[in-house]
Amino acid sequence: EGEVRTAALAVALAQQQAHRAAARVLASIPSGWRNNPSAKQEVRFTHQGGEVVARYIRDRSGTFRYEVGEHSGEARVLRAEQGWIELEVDGVQRLLSVTSDGPRHWVQSTAGEVALVELPRFPEPEREQVAGGYTAPIVGRIVAVNIEPGSQVAAGEVLVVLEAMKMEHMIVCAEAGTVTEVRVTAGQQVEAGAVLLVVEADGAGEARAEVQS
């Protein structure tokens, strides 16, 4: 438990140091600084199926007051380099290796290795659910819109082309039908999950009519 706690704190403070070092605007203000002195930064992880929450706040002397789970204490960053962080946690000096790959982190010390997976800081927004709607698979820019409302489309037809991370993603028609709505234009930026267009599959209108009659 103590090693997991230290590992979570090491990742959180290593990221704080990296963010501060990378800052180009107001670099003299510590990462996570807020007008409200009681507001702590929070980083959430999973470890072996459980959740580990690290909270911290930096005071004027450079000491971090932290909470990890039910434990609270004080820590100082003695040295932080690429892949390494030296901490003084509750008066005990610790040298830890921190390796990260996106949200995955591996923290190594003389006691062994702890693997953590960082959880999103903010919950993903609820995605709009639209019958027959085609959504953006990723954040990107609309390169081409090949249809318009009223267009008859066939299965396999490319409806919209989305550019993301220097790659083009084809939004392909899954089932023949009629385009009833087009919500994007070429050059527009879209979020992941945004509805791009709506296609009413052939026979869908007849089916609704039969239900209504």
N, C-alpha and C positions, 0 to 999 in steps of 0.2 A: 504493500500500500504506500509506503514512504517513497519507494522508487518511482511509482507511477505519479505520485504527487509532484516529485521533483522534476520528472520528465515533462509533465504538462506545464509546469512553471517555466522550465528551460525553453520550451518551444515558444510560449507566449512572450517571454522577455527577449528571446532571440529575434522574433518578428518585430517587436517594438524597437529594438536597436536598429534593425535593418531599415524599417520605415523611417526612422529618424535620420539615419545616415543618407537615405535617398532623397530626403526632402530638399526641394530647391527653393520653396517659398516659405518664409517664416521658419527657417531651419533652426532658429534658436529656441523655438517652442517645442517642448518634448512631444513625441507622438502620444496621442490620447489626451492631450491637455484639454481641460474644459473649464468653463467659468464656475461650475459647481464643483467645489473641492471634494465633495463626498461621493461623486459619481465614479465608479470603478469601470475600467475596461473589462470586457468578458470574452473569453475564448472557450469554446465547447469542443470536447473530443469524445470519441468512443474508444473504449479499450476492452477487448475480450467480451463484447456484448453489453458492457455497462457504459454509463456516461460519466465523464470527468469534466468538471467546470472549473476553470481558473479565472479568478478575478484579481485585478491589481490596480494600484494607483501610486503614482510617483510623487513624493513630497519635494520640497525645495532643496533638500540636502542630497537628493539623488537616490534616496532609499525607497524601495517599493514595499508598500504594505499589501500583503496578498491574502487571498483565501482560496484554498483548493478543497472542495468538499466541505467537511466540517472543521478542517484545520486552518488556522490563520497564523501569520507570522510576518517576519520582515526579511527582505532579500536585497542584495546589492549586486549589480553587474560589475565585476572586476575587469573583465576583458571579453570582447566579443569579436571574433574573426569569422571569415567564411567557413562554415561547417563546425565551428567550435564556440563554446561560451563557458566562461569561468564565473561561477556565482558564489556568493556567500549567503547561504540560506540558514537563517536562525543561528548565525554565528559559526557555521561550518562551511569551509570552502569546498567547492565541488567543481571539477573540470569535466565537461560533458561534450560529446560529439553529437551534433544535430544534423541529420540528413533528411531532406524533404523532397518529395515528388508530388507537386500539387497539394492536395489536402492530406496526403499521407506523410507521416513523420516517424523517423526512427531515432531514438535517443540512446546513446551508448555511454556507459560509465564502467568503472571497475566492478560494479555489482551486476553488470549484464546489459541487456538491451530491452527497451520498452517501445512497442509499436503503438502509435496513436493515429486516429483518423479525425481530422478536423471537420466539424459540422458547419454548414453555412451560417454566416453571421445573421442573416435576415431570412425569414421563410420565403419560399418562392410564392409569387402572387398566384391566385387561383386563375387558371386558364379558362377563357371563355369556351363554352361548349356549344357548337352550332352543328345541327344536322347537315351532313354533306359538306361541312367546312374543311378546307385544306389549310393547314397551319405551317408556320415557319419552324423548321427543325432546330434552328440556331439563330443567334443574333447576326444580322447582316444587312446587306443593301440589295434592293431589287434591281436587277440588271435588265430584265425583259419581262413584259407581260404580253403573252401571245393570244389572249382571249379578251372578250368584252361581254357585258351582260347580253344574253340571248344567243351566244355562240353555242353551236352543237359540238360537243367534244366526244372523242372516242377513247377507249381504254388504251393507255400507253402514250397518249399525246402529251407533250410537254406544255404545261399551262403557264408556269412562271419559272424564271431563272433567278436564283438568289446567290449572291457572292458573299462568302465569309471566309476569313483567314486565307485569302488569295486563292480560294477554290470556288468553283461554280457548283451549286446544288440545284438539280432539276426537280421541280415539283410536277410529278407525273399524274395524269388522270388514272384513277383506279377503276372507274366504271363509267360507261358511256352515259351521257345525259346532256342537260342544258345548263349553262352557266346562268345563275340567277342573280349573282352579286359579285362585284370585284371591288375590293377594298384598298388596293395598292396601286401605285404608279411607278414607272421606272425612275430610279434614282432615290427612292424612298428608303429610309432606314427602318427596320422592323425589329421587334424583340422576339425572342424565342417563344413559340406558342401563340403568336399573333395570328388571327384568322386572315388569310390572304384573299380567299375567294370561296364562293359556295356553288356547288354543283348539285342540281336535282337529278338524280338518276332516272333513266328511262323507266317508266312504269310507276314511279313514286307518286305522281299526281293522281293516276288512275286508282292506285291503292287507297289513297286518302279519300277519293270520291266514293269508293265502295264502302269505306268505313262510315262516312258521313250519311250515306243514303239510308 
